[in-house]
Amino acid sequence: MFHRWAALVLVLALCAMSPKYAAGQTSSSRGHSARGRVGANYPNPFNPDTKIPFSIDGCASPTETHVVTVRLVNILAQPVAFPLLLTGSGGTSVSSSLAGKQVLNLTLPCGDYVAYWDGKVSATGREAPSGPYGVEVFVDNVKQPGTQKIFHSK
């Protein structure tokens, strides 16, 4: 019995000491890291559709771009939808070729943006169930700390 517990403790200890970028994990290839953040959604937290402000900060030059993904997840952290990128109202102008596209691996310069979620699940097109959802931002395939909670109601 003792050997089973010792083996379990050894496995847990080895997992805790694993390197930061183990096999299968990606790291940013840029010399410095841009940061993404999410603002409070509007017009209010209990609408069926919502606008979600987000920002990409920390660029060394105005022409620097980053691969950005904004993802909505349910309370089980399962992906539900990728909102659409809106034009203009976020403070940073968005080219017409990017406006209306899902914020899924989009190459964007640093700045302020607004994403729009229509309240539907991306895979099915059905109305998402009422309840809390989280908004996650990934910059260069790195999840940014801090998740904004939004509420959805039918």
Backbone as JSON Lines, residues from 0, in Angstrom:
{"i":0,"aa":"M","n":[0.82,-1.19,0.0],"ca":[0.0,0.0,0.0],"c":[0.87,1.25,0.0]}
{"i":1,"aa":"F","n":[1.97,1.23,0.77],"ca":[2.85,2.38,0.84],"c":[3.44,2.72,-0.52]}
{"i":2,"aa":"H","n":[3.77,1.72,-1.32],"ca":[4.39,1.94,-2.62],"c":[3.44,2.65,-3.59]}
{"i":3,"aa":"R","n":[2.16,2.36,-3.49],"ca":[1.19,3.05,-4.36],"c":[1.15,4.54,-4.03]}
{"i":4,"aa":"W","n":[1.11,4.88,-2.76],"ca":[1.08,6.29,-2.37],"c":[2.38,6.99,-2.75]}
{"i":5,"aa":"A","n":[3.49,6.29,-2.58],"ca":[4.78,6.87,-2.94],"c":[4.84,7.14,-4.44]}
{"i":6,"aa":"A","n":[4.34,6.22,-5.24],"ca":[4.33,6.4,-6.69],"c":[3.44,7.58,-7.08]}
{"i":7,"aa":"L","n":[2.29,7.71,-6.44],"ca":[1.39,8.83,-6.72],"c":[2.03,10.16,-6.37]}
{"i":8,"aa":"V","n":[2.68,10.22,-5.22],"ca":[3.36,11.45,-4.8],"c":[4.48,11.79,-5.78]}
{"i":9,"aa":"L","n":[5.22,10.79,-6.24],"ca":[6.3,11.02,-7.19],"c":[5.77,11.58,-8.5]}
{"i":10,"aa":"V","n":[4.69,11.01,-9.01],"ca":[4.1,11.49,-10.26],"c":[3.61,12.93,-10.11]}
{"i":11,"aa":"L","n":[2.95,13.23,-9.0],"ca":[2.47,14.59,-8.77],"c":[3.63,15.58,-8.65]}
{"i":12,"aa":"A","n":[4.69,15.18,-7.99],"ca":[5.85,16.06,-7.84],"c":[6.52,16.32,-9.2]}
{"i":13,"aa":"L","n":[6.62,15.3,-10.03],"ca":[7.21,15.47,-11.35],"c":[6.36,16.38,-12.23]}
{"i":14,"aa":"C","n":[5.05,16.27,-12.11],"ca":[4.15,17.14,-12.88],"c":[4.31,18.59,-12.44]}
{"i":15,"aa":"A","n":[4.48,18.81,-11.16],"ca":[4.61,20.17,-10.64],"c":[5.92,20.81,-11.07]}
{"i":16,"aa":"M","n":[6.94,20.01,-11.33],"ca":[8.25,20.54,-11.7],"c":[8.48,20.52,-13.2]}
{"i":17,"aa":"S","n":[7.45,20.32,-14.01],"ca":[7.63,20.26,-15.46],"c":[8.08,21.61,-15.99]}
{"i":18,"aa":"P","n":[8.85,21.63,-17.09],"ca":[9.32,22.9,-17.64],"c":[8.17,23.75,-18.14]}
{"i":19,"aa":"K","n":[8.4,25.05,-18.21],"ca":[7.36,25.99,-18.61],"c":[6.84,25.69,-20.01]}
{"i":20,"aa":"Y","n":[7.72,25.37,-20.93],"ca":[7.29,25.09,-22.29],"c":[7.61,23.64,-22.62]}
{"i":21,"aa":"A","n":[6.81,22.74,-22.07],"ca":[6.99,21.32,-22.33],"c":[6.52,21.01,-23.75]}
{"i":22,"aa":"A","n":[6.75,19.79,-24.2],"ca":[6.35,19.38,-25.55],"c":[4.87,19.64,-25.77]}
{"i":23,"aa":"G","n":[4.55,20.2,-26.93],"ca":[3.16,20.46,-27.27],"c":[2.67,21.84,-26.88]}
{"i":24,"aa":"Q","n":[3.43,22.56,-26.08],"ca":[3.03,23.91,-25.72],"c":[3.77,24.88,-26.62]}
{"i":25,"aa":"T","n":[3.13,26.03,-26.86],"ca":[3.76,27.02,-27.73],"c":[4.17,28.23,-26.92]}
{"i":26,"aa":"S","n":[5.14,28.92,-27.44],"ca":[5.57,30.17,-26.82],"c":[5.57,31.25,-27.87]}
{"i":27,"aa":"S","n":[5.52,32.48,-27.44],"ca":[5.55,33.6,-28.35],"c":[6.94,33.71,-28.97]}
{"i":28,"aa":"S","n":[7.0,33.93,-30.27],"ca":[8.29,34.03,-30.94],"c":[8.81,35.47,-30.96]}
{"i":29,"aa":"R","n":[8.07,36.39,-30.36],"ca":[8.47,37.8,-30.36],"c":[9.41,38.07,-29.18]}
{"i":30,"aa":"G","n":[10.25,39.08,-29.32],"ca":[11.21,39.43,-28.29],"c":[10.53,39.96,-27.03]}
{"i":31,"aa":"H","n":[9.41,40.63,-27.17],"ca":[8.67,41.13,-26.02],"c":[7.23,40.66,-26.16]}
{"i":32,"aa":"S","n":[6.46,40.81,-25.14],"ca":[5.12,40.28,-25.22],"c":[4.09,41.39,-25.16]}
{"i":33,"aa":"A","n":[3.13,41.31,-26.05],"ca":[1.99,42.21,-26.02],"c":[1.0,41.64,-25.01]}
{"i":34,"aa":"R","n":[0.18,42.51,-24.48],"ca":[-0.8,42.11,-23.48],"c":[-2.19,42.39,-24.02]}
{"i":35,"aa":"G","n":[-3.1,41.49,-23.75],"ca":[-4.49,41.69,-24.11],"c":[-5.32,41.84,-22.85]}
{"i":36,"aa":"R","n":[-6.36,42.66,-22.93],"ca":[-7.26,42.8,-21.79],"c":[-8.67,43.0,-22.31]}
{"i":37,"aa":"V","n":[-9.63,42.67,-21.46],"ca":[-11.04,42.73,-21.81],"c":[-11.72,43.73,-20.9]}
{"i":38,"aa":"G","n":[-12.58,44.56,-21.48],"ca":[-13.36,45.52,-20.7],"c":[-14.74,44.95,-20.4]}
{"i":39,"aa":"A","n":[-15.55,45.74,-19.72],"ca":[-16.91,45.32,-19.38],"c":[-17.8,45.39,-20.62]}
{"i":40,"aa":"N","n":[-18.6,44.35,-20.8],"ca":[-19.49,44.34,-21.96],"c":[-20.63,45.33,-21.79]}
{"i":41,"aa":"Y","n":[-21.26,45.7,-22.88],"ca":[-22.39,46.64,-22.84],"c":[-23.35,46.29,-23.96]}
{"i":42,"aa":"P","n":[-24.57,46.73,-24.01],"ca":[-25.18,47.82,-23.27],"c":[-25.51,47.46,-21.83]}
{"i":43,"aa":"N","n":[-25.83,46.21,-21.53],"ca":[-25.96,45.81,-20.13],"c":[-25.71,44.31,-20.06]}
{"i":44,"aa":"P","n":[-25.46,43.79,-18.89],"ca":[-25.05,42.39,-18.8],"c":[-26.15,41.36,-19.08]}
{"i":45,"aa":"F","n":[-27.41,41.75,-19.22],"ca":[-28.45,40.76,-19.39],"c":[-29.17,40.86,-20.72]}
{"i":46,"aa":"N","n":[-28.51,41.31,-21.76],"ca":[-29.08,41.33,-23.1],"c":[-28.74,40.05,-23.83]}
{"i":47,"aa":"P","n":[-29.54,39.66,-24.83],"ca":[-29.19,38.47,-25.6],"c":[-27.97,38.67,-26.49]}
{"i":48,"aa":"D","n":[-27.68,39.89,-26.89],"ca":[-26.46,40.16,-27.63],"c":[-25.68,41.25,-26.9]}
{"i":49,"aa":"T","n":[-24.38,41.31,-27.16],"ca":[-23.55,42.23,-26.39],"c":[-22.32,42.65,-27.18]}
{"i":50,"aa":"K","n":[-21.77,43.79,-26.82],"ca":[-20.51,44.27,-27.38],"c":[-19.45,44.16,-26.29]}
{"i":51,"aa":"I","n":[-18.28,43.68,-26.69],"ca":[-17.21,43.4,-25.74],"c":[-15.96,44.18,-26.15]}
{"i":52,"aa":"P","n":[-15.59,45.21,-25.38],"ca":[-14.36,45.93,-25.7],"c":[-13.13,45.11,-25.27]}
{"i":53,"aa":"F","n":[-12.09,45.15,-26.1],"ca":[-10.83,44.51,-25.73],"c":[-9.68,45.32,-26.32]}
{"i":54,"aa":"S","n":[-8.51,45.16,-25.72],"ca":[-7.34,45.94,-26.13],"c":[-6.12,45.05,-26.27]}
{"i":55,"aa":"I","n":[-5.24,45.45,-27.17],"ca":[-3.93,44.83,-27.32],"c":[-2.92,45.92,-27.03]}
{"i":56,"aa":"D","n":[-2.11,45.76,-25.99],"ca":[-1.16,46.77,-25.54],"c":[0.26,46.22,-25.59]}
{"i":57,"aa":"G","n":[1.22,47.11,-25.51],"ca":[2.61,46.72,-25.35],"c":[3.41,46.59,-26.62]}
{"i":58,"aa":"C","n":[2.99,47.2,-27.7],"ca":[3.75,47.12,-28.94],"c":[4.93,48.08,-28.91]}
{"i":59,"aa":"A","n":[6.03,47.66,-29.51],"ca":[7.22,48.49,-29.58],"c":[7.1,49.54,-30.69]}
{"i":60,"aa":"S","n":[6.31,49.24,-31.73],"ca":[6.13,50.19,-32.82],"c":[4.67,50.17,-33.27]}
{"i":61,"aa":"P","n":[4.19,51.23,-33.91],"ca":[2.79,51.29,-34.35],"c":[2.46,50.28,-35.44]}
{"i":62,"aa":"T","n":[3.46,49.78,-36.13],"ca":[3.2,48.82,-37.22],"c":[3.24,47.37,-36.75]}
{"i":63,"aa":"E","n":[3.6,47.15,-35.51],"ca":[3.69,45.78,-34.98],"c":[2.3,45.16,-34.89]}
{"i":64,"aa":"T","n":[2.19,43.9,-35.3],"ca":[0.91,43.2,-35.26],"c":[1.04,41.92,-34.44]}
{"i":65,"aa":"H","n":[-0.11,41.43,-33.99],"ca":[-0.16,40.2,-33.2],"c":[-1.36,39.37,-33.64]}
{"i":66,"aa":"V","n":[-1.26,38.07,-33.46],"ca":[-2.36,37.16,-33.76],"c":[-3.26,37.13,-32.53]}
{"i":67,"aa":"V","n":[-4.53,37.49,-32.71],"ca":[-5.45,37.67,-31.6],"c":[-6.66,36.77,-31.77]}
{"i":68,"aa":"T","n":[-7.09,36.17,-30.66],"ca":[-8.33,35.39,-30.6],"c":[-9.11,35.83,-29.37]}
{"i":69,"aa":"V","n":[-10.4,36.06,-29.55],"ca":[-11.3,36.33,-28.43],"c":[-12.31,35.19,-28.43]}
{"i":70,"aa":"R","n":[-12.46,34.55,-27.28],"ca":[-13.3,33.36,-27.19],"c":[-14.25,33.47,-26.01]}
{"i":71,"aa":"L","n":[-15.5,33.09,-26.23],"ca":[-16.47,33.02,-25.15],"c":[-16.57,31.57,-24.7]}
{"i":72,"aa":"V","n":[-16.56,31.37,-23.37],"ca":[-16.61,30.02,-22.81],"c":[-17.74,29.95,-21.8]}
{"i":73,"aa":"N","n":[-18.28,28.73,-21.62],"ca":[-19.32,28.54,-20.61],"c":[-18.67,28.3,-19.25]}
{"i":74,"aa":"I","n":[-19.47,27.99,-18.23],"ca":[-18.92,27.83,-16.88],"c":[-18.03,26.6,-16.74]}
{"i":75,"aa":"L","n":[-18.06,25.71,-17.73],"ca":[-17.17,24.55,-17.73],"c":[-15.9,24.81,-18.55]}
{"i":76,"aa":"A","n":[-15.71,26.07,-18.96],"ca":[-14.57,26.51,-19.76],"c":[-14.56,25.87,-21.15]}
{"i":77,"aa":"Q","n":[-15.73,25.5,-21.65],"ca":[-15.86,24.96,-23.0],"c":[-16.13,26.11,-23.96]}
{"i":78,"aa":"P","n":[-15.44,26.15,-25.11],"ca":[-15.68,27.22,-26.07],"c":[-17.12,27.22,-26.57]}
{"i":79,"aa":"V","n":[-17.71,28.4,-26.61],"ca":[-19.1,28.56,-27.06],"c":[-19.14,29.32,-28.37]}
{"i":80,"aa":"A","n":[-18.39,30.43,-28.45],"ca":[-18.45,31.26,-29.65],"c":[-17.19,32.13,-29.75]}
{"i":81,"aa":"F","n":[-16.97,32.61,-30.97],"ca":[-15.94,33.59,-31.24],"c":[-16.67,34.82,-31.77]}
{"i":82,"aa":"P","n":[-16.64,35.93,-31.03],"ca":[-17.39,37.11,-31.45],"c":[-16.84,37.71,-32.74]}
{"i":83,"aa":"L","n":[-17.62,38.61,-33.34],"ca":[-17.24,39.28,-34.58],"c":[-16.56,40.61,-34.27]}
{"i":84,"aa":"L","n":[-15.61,40.98,-35.1],"ca":[-14.91,42.25,-34.93],"c":[-15.75,43.37,-35.54]}
{"i":85,"aa":"L","n":[-16.0,44.43,-34.76],"ca":[-16.76,45.58,-35.26],"c":[-15.82,46.64,-35.8]}
{"i":86,"aa":"T","n":[-16.38,47.62,-36.47],"ca":[-15.57,48.7,-37.02],"c":[-15.64,49.93,-36.14]}
{"i":87,"aa":"G","n":[-14.57,50.69,-36.15],"ca":[-14.52,52.04,-35.64],"c":[-14.8,52.3,-34.18]}
{"i":88,"aa":"S","n":[-15.86,51.8,-33.62],"ca":[-16.3,52.25,-32.29],"c":[-15.34,51.87,-31.18]}
{"i":89,"aa":"G","n":[-14.32,51.08,-31.44],"ca":[-13.36,50.72,-30.4],"c":[-12.2,51.66,-30.27]}
{"i":90,"aa":"G","n":[-12.15,52.71,-31.08],"ca":[-11.05,53.65,-30.98],"c":[-9.98,53.41,-32.02]}
{"i":91,"aa":"T","n":[-9.78,52.18,-32.43],"ca":[-8.81,51.85,-33.46],"c":[-9.58,51.49,-34.72]}
{"i":92,"aa":"S","n":[-9.21,52.1,-35.84],"ca":[-9.93,51.79,-37.07],"c":[-9.59,50.38,-37.52]}
{"i":93,"aa":"V","n":[-10.6,49.71,-38.06],"ca":[-10.46,48.34,-38.52],"c":[-10.68,48.33,-40.02]}
{"i":94,"aa":"S","n":[-9.82,47.66,-40.75],"ca":[-9.97,47.61,-42.21],"c":[-11.27,46.89,-42.56]}
{"i":95,"aa":"S","n":[-11.85,47.27,-43.68],"ca":[-13.12,46.69,-44.09],"c":[-12.99,45.18,-44.36]}
{"i":96,"aa":"S","n":[-11.77,44.71,-44.66],"ca":[-11.58,43.28,-44.89],"c":[-11.67,42.47,-43.59]}
{"i":97,"aa":"L","n":[-11.42,43.13,-42.44],"ca":[-11.48,42.43,-41.15],"c":[-12.82,42.63,-40.44]}
{"i":98,"aa":"A","n":[-13.52,43.69,-40.74],"ca":[-14.79,43.99,-40.07],"c":[-15.79,42.87,-40.34]}
{"i":99,"aa":"G","n":[-16.43,42.41,-39.27],"ca":[-17.42,41.36,-39.39],"c":[-16.86,39.95,-39.36]}
{"i":100,"aa":"K","n":[-15.55,39.8,-39.26],"ca":[-14.95,38.46,-39.16],"c":[-14.87,38.03,-37.71]}
{"i":101,"aa":"Q","n":[-14.89,36.72,-37.49],"ca":[-14.7,36.2,-36.14],"c":[-13.31,36.57,-35.65]}
{"i":102,"aa":"V","n":[-13.21,36.93,-34.37],"ca":[-11.9,37.24,-33.79],"c":[-11.26,35.9,-33.43]}
{"i":103,"aa":"L","n":[-10.79,35.24,-34.46],"ca":[-10.19,33.91,-34.35],"c":[-8.92,33.92,-35.2]}
{"i":104,"aa":"N","n":[-7.78,34.05,-34.53],"ca":[-6.48,34.12,-35.2],"c":[-6.41,35.27,-36.2]}
{"i":105,"aa":"L","n":[-6.95,36.42,-35.81],"ca":[-6.86,37.63,-36.65],"c":[-5.55,38.35,-36.34]}
{"i":106,"aa":"T","n":[-4.9,38.85,-37.37],"ca":[-3.68,39.63,-37.19],"c":[-4.09,41.09,-37.04]}
{"i":107,"aa":"L","n":[-3.84,41.65,-35.84],"ca":[-4.27,43.0,-35.5],"c":[-3.1,43.8,-34.93]}
{"i":108,"aa":"P","n":[-3.05,45.11,-35.22],"ca":[-2.07,45.96,-34.55],"c":[-2.55,46.28,-33.13]}
{"i":109,"aa":"C","n":[-1.66,46.8,-32.3],"ca":[-2.05,47.2,-30.95],"c":[-3.11,48.29,-31.04]}
{"i":110,"aa":"G","n":[-4.03,48.27,-30.09],"ca":[-5.08,49.27,-30.06],"c":[-6.3,48.77,-29.33]}
{"i":111,"aa":"D","n":[-7.37,49.56,-29.39],"ca":[-8.63,49.24,-28.74],"c":[-9.63,48.78,-29.78]}
{"i":112,"aa":"Y","n":[-10.36,47.73,-29.46],"ca":[-11.31,47.13,-30.39],"c":[-12.61,46.81,-29.68]}
{"i":113,"aa":"V","n":[-13.64,46.5,-30.48],"ca":[-14.91,46.05,-29.95],"c":[-15.33,44.81,-30.72]}
{"i":114,"aa":"A","n":[-15.7,43.77,-29.98],"ca":[-16.22,42.54,-30.58],"c":[-17.72,42.47,-30.3]}
{"i":115,"aa":"Y","n":[-18.45,41.8,-31.17],"ca":[-19.9,41.68,-31.03],"c":[-20.28,40.21,-30.97]}
{"i":116,"aa":"W","n":[-21.08,39.85,-29.96],"ca":[-21.61,38.48,-29.86],"c":[-23.12,38.55,-29.95]}
{"i":117,"aa":"D","n":[-23.68,37.8,-30.88],"ca":[-25.13,37.8,-31.1],"c":[-25.89,36.87,-30.17]}
{"i":118,"aa":"G","n":[-25.2,36.21,-29.25],"ca":[-25.85,35.32,-28.29],"c":[-26.08,33.92,-28.8]}
{"i":119,"aa":"K","n":[-25.44,33.57,-29.91],"ca":[-25.63,32.23,-30.49],"c":[-24.36,31.41,-30.38]}
{"i":120,"aa":"V","n":[-24.53,30.1,-30.3],"ca":[-23.41,29.16,-30.25],"c":[-22.85,29.05,-31.67]}
{"i":121,"aa":"S","n":[-21.55,29.21,-31.82],"ca":[-20.92,29.22,-33.15],"c":[-21.18,27.94,-33.93]}
{"i":122,"aa":"A","n":[-21.04,26.79,-33.3],"ca":[-21.12,25.52,-34.02],"c":[-22.52,25.22,-34.54]}
{"i":123,"aa":"T","n":[-23.56,25.64,-33.82],"ca":[-24.92,25.26,-34.19],"c":[-25.77,26.41,-34.71]}
{"i":124,"aa":"G","n":[-25.43,27.64,-34.35],"ca":[-26.24,28.78,-34.73],"c":[-27.47,28.95,-33.85]}
{"i":125,"aa":"R","n":[-27.62,28.11,-32.84],"ca":[-28.75,28.2,-31.91],"c":[-28.46,29.22,-30.82]}
{"i":126,"aa":"E","n":[-29.54,29.73,-30.22],"ca":[-29.41,30.66,-29.11],"c":[-28.71,29.95,-27.94]}
{"i":127,"aa":"A","n":[-27.73,30.61,-27.37],"ca":[-27.01,30.05,-26.22],"c":[-27.92,30.08,-25.0]}
{"i":128,"aa":"P","n":[-27.82,29.1,-24.12],"ca":[-28.63,29.11,-22.9],"c":[-28.32,30.32,-22.03]}
{"i":129,"aa":"S","n":[-29.3,30.76,-21.28],"ca":[-29.07,31.86,-20.34],"c":[-28.06,31.45,-19.29]}
{"i":130,"aa":"G","n":[-27.26,32.4,-18.83],"ca":[-26.31,32.1,-17.77],"c":[-25.02,32.87,-17.94]}
{"i":131,"aa":"P","n":[-24.07,32.59,-17.07],"ca":[-22.78,33.3,-17.12],"c":[-21.84,32.7,-18.17]}
{"i":132,"aa":"Y","n":[-21.09,33.57,-18.8],"ca":[-20.08,33.17,-19.78],"c":[-18.81,33.96,-19.48]}
{"i":133,"aa":"G","n":[-17.69,33.42,-19.88],"ca":[-16.42,34.12,-19.71],"c":[-15.89,34.54,-21.07]}
{"i":134,"aa":"V","n":[-15.11,35.62,-21.08],"ca":[-14.46,36.1,-22.3],"c":[-12.96,35.96,-22.09]}
{"i":135,"aa":"E","n":[-12.31,35.22,-22.97],"ca":[-10.86,35.01,-22.89],"c":[-10.19,35.65,-24.11]}
{"i":136,"aa":"V","n":[-9.02,36.24,-23.89],"ca":[-8.25,36.84,-24.97],"c":[-6.92,36.11,-25.08]}
{"i":137,"aa":"F","n":[-6.57,35.74,-26.31],"ca":[-5.28,35.11,-26.59],"c":[-4.5,36.04,-27.52]}
{"i":138,"aa":"V","n":[-3.26,36.34,-27.18],"ca":[-2.38,37.15,-28.02],"c":[-1.17,36.29,-28.35]}
{"i":139,"aa":"D","n":[-0.93,36.08,-29.63],"ca":[0.15,35.21,-30.1],"c":[0.07,33.84,-29.44]}
{"i":140,"aa":"N","n":[-1.13,33.28,-29.37],"ca":[-1.42,31.95,-28.82],"c":[-1.14,31.83,-27.33]}
{"i":141,"aa":"V","n":[-1.07,32.96,-26.62],"ca":[-0.87,32.94,-25.18],"c":[-2.12,33.53,-24.52]}
{"i":142,"aa":"K","n":[-2.75,32.72,-23.66],"ca":[-3.94,33.21,-22.97],"c":[-3.54,34.31,-22.01]}
{"i":143,"aa":"Q","n":[-4.25,35.42,-22.08],"ca":[-3.95,36.57,-21.23],"c":[-4.62,36.4,-19.88]}
{"i":144,"aa":"P","n":[-3.96,36.84,-18.82],"ca":[-4.56,36.7,-17.49],"c":[-5.81,37.57,-17.36]}
{"i":145,"aa":"G","n":[-6.72,37.12,-16.54],"ca":[-7.94,37.88,-16.3],"c":[-9.0,37.57,-17.32]}
{"i":146,"aa":"T","n":[-10.1,37.02,-16.88],"ca":[-11.22,36.71,-17.75],"c":[-12.41,37.55,-17.31]}
{"i":147,"aa":"Q","n":[-13.03,38.22,-18.25],"ca":[-14.2,39.03,-17.97],"c":[-15.43,38.13,-17.97]}
{"i":148,"aa":"K","n":[-16.29,38.27,-16.95],"ca":[-17.51,37.49,-16.9],"c":[-18.65,38.31,-17.49]}
{"i":149,"aa":"I","n":[-19.43,37.71,-18.38],"ca":[-20.61,38.37,-18.91],"c":[-21.81,37.46,-18.67]}
{"i":150,"aa":"F","n":[-22.98,38.01,-18.74],"ca":[-24.21,37.24,-18.56],"c":[-25.02,37.33,-19.83]}
{"i":151,"aa":"H","n":[-25.66,36.23,-20.15],"ca":[-26.48,36.16,-21.35],"c":[-27.87,35.72,-20.95]}
{"i":152,"aa":"S","n":[-28.88,36.36,-21.47],"ca":[-30.25,35.92,-21.24],"c":[-31.02,35.99,-22.54]}
{"i":153,"aa":"K","n":[-31.98,35.1,-22.67],"ca":[-32.79,35.04,-23.89],"c":[-33.82,36.14,-23.89]}
